[in-house]
Amino acid sequence: MGKIWFFDSGFGWLQTMKYFHKLYPQYDYIFLADNKNCPFWKKSWEEIQKITFNALNRFFDNWAEIVIIACNTAAAHSIRKRQTLYPDKKTLSITVPWVEEILLSENIWLSIWILATQATITSDIYNDLYYRFWWKQKPDFHFVMAPKLVDMVELWAKEQEILTEIDRYLAMFPHNLQALVLGCTHFSVYKDYFSQLFSWKIIDPSQNSAVKFIDYLAKHPEIESKLKKNWKVDFYTTWDTKIFDEIWSKIWWKDISSQNMSI
């Protein structure tokens, strides 16, 4: 019997975890935040891929049944190669479900703006998904880089600083956009702040991937049957556990006791 493992570069995955745990509390989860190497967006694609592969190898060596890369940057530079090289090691990306929803939608999406890191944008993962699956429409994707928001989440910035920074980014968007994508899991932590300042549709890949996960399990009962169901959650970080636990408690609203893991 195995567990569901999550990997992210820092605290962004904590919001992803909240979505999954709320919908599927019965499963056993292990979450690793690679705060030591955060932010990933400053690294080369070779470095990002090496770090991600090292983490995933560690997970599967420790009886992971399925791994979810809860980091858009890590997934953008790793998921395609990982799934090709190790098709039997089930690895998912939170990037795919929301893109799939948009491209298969009956609505005609003409203007979608994606707030993401430079590394995710330059990977061209979104256009690649379109050409890979030949879906019926190709929205007009526009991108805005927002690296400072990643640092603000990691440092747990004050509310007014967050609102000011988000407002600065939103000022770059046109008035006729149809949807805003939070293209980094760190940004999901600030979704409520975005909602205060932005009246159009907000697409949160973290939430979307959690909602769609039940469909994946339904298609793969051989995986679901092997998942442990002890309602247990374990937390790991490559960073200082005391600082990690303190910041995490502000997001999760309860105390935890994390462990250190090297990758």
Secondary structure, 3 states (H helix, E strand, C coil): CEEEEEEECCCCHHHHHHHHHHHCCCCCEEEEECCCCCCHHHCCHHHHHHHHHHHHHHHHHCCEEEEEECCHHHHHCCHHHHHHHCCCCCEEECHHHHHHHHHHCCCCCCEEEEEECHHHHHCCHHHHHHHHHCCCCCCEEEEEECHHHHHHHHCCCCHHHHHHHHHHHHCCCCCCCCEEEECCHHHHCCHHHHHHHCCCEEECHHHHHHHHHHHHHHHCHHHHCCECCCCCEEEEECCCHHHHHHHHHHHHCCCCCCEECCC
